[in-house]
């Protein structure tokens, strides 16, 4: 099963040394060199503390939990390495965002089905051939983009690639799901129906499958490496 944030919060041990309130009182775990993030579907907010000196050593930890034994994660020491890290993070973000746009189109089209979309297309039968083509196109493109992500991640670098991926995903998630808002217009333009006829999935787990696929690629490319 995929534990929700609420379930993880319920089992996460709270200690007197944690920041109170969570996310206040000092630097967060997210920026600590000892925080080992756990890749989960749709989120990178949880991890495990690997600092033997911390009260949270070996414990499930939220990225904003915090403790007095914070140590700043090492950043690239020279401008060239920093430039390469920035470029790496941008490439990861660009691939993920493009894949999310196509994923939203795919899931939205499938949520409507060929009959529903076909009925909205003037002059077409309720089973338009355009539906089959575009669902195949979006599905194939998401596969190719996630595969390309693996190629980017597999390139050796002098910085913590996993941490850079975590930052890129966190920033993308703050984008407010604009890929879903764009989906009706994208589908309407491809298939030829009215955007108002396109129903967009609106469930908490609508991106879970996408992030599981990303998680698998990251694990395969990086393994136990930083």
Beta strands, then each sheet from edge to edge (+ up, - down):
strand 1: 35-40
strand 2: 43-49
strand 3: 60-62
sheet 1: 1+ 2- 3+
end
